[in-house]
Amino acid sequence: MTRHSIQPPELFDSRQWGFSQVAVSPPGTIVNISGQVAAGADEVVTAIGRGPQLLASLQNLVIALEAAGGRADDLQILRIYLPAYKPADDGPEVARVLADFFGTTNPPAASWIGVQSLARPEFLVEVEAMAVITGSAAYNGKGTNTISQAAAGAKATMHPE
């Protein structure tokens, strides 16, 4: 486990809500994951309701992280975007899903951010994250990552040598 939670006694203990006040990790490969929603590769929404969409978004987040050689324990911080967020109504369900998914002992840090809207009106939650992968599991830049190949091609086009 690369993440370690710190709960300063001067701050409220947020672990009951499924997130840590501070998450630290030893040196490693930093992985930034774009916002994930409750949709598969076919772009069809796979869950109805904010809680089920949060769970599906977290599962997609882990799929993305695993593609980089990581696992859920490598997640350091989540940014959870919630359109039309009402803390009294939505907060307990968000907390329950996070606590069920990460546990309450060593969860990642998180921010819950109320926003006006997301990319499509049927998206009720979007989760982006940063992870640190340590050791030999870290992505080494080899393989068939088409985005990396496309970026390399774009760089060559933009900056011919």
DADA-V994004 format. One record per backbone hydrogen bond with DSSP energy under -1.0 kcal/mol. CO is the residue of the C=O (numbers start at 1). NH is the residue of the N-H. Records with the same first field share a line. If there is no record, write none. Layout:
CO->NH ; NH
//
This chain:
4->24
6->22
8->11
12->14
14->17 ; 19
15->18
22->6
24->4
29->133
31->131
33->129
36->127
37->39
38->46
40->43
44->40
49->53
50->54
51->55
52->56
53->57
54->58
55->59
56->60
57->61
58->62
59->63
60->64
61->65
62->66
63->67
65->68 ; 70
66->69
71->74
72->75
74->132
76->109
77->130
78->111
79->128
80->113
81->126
82->85 ; 115
86->90
87->91
90->94
91->95
92->96
93->97
94->98
95->99
96->100
97->101
98->102
99->103
108->20
109->78
111->80
113->82
115->84
120->123
126->81
127->36
128->79
129->33
130->76 ; 77
131->31
133->29
135->138
144->146
145->149
146->150
147->151
148->152
149->153
150->154
151->155
152->156
153->157
154->158
155->159
//
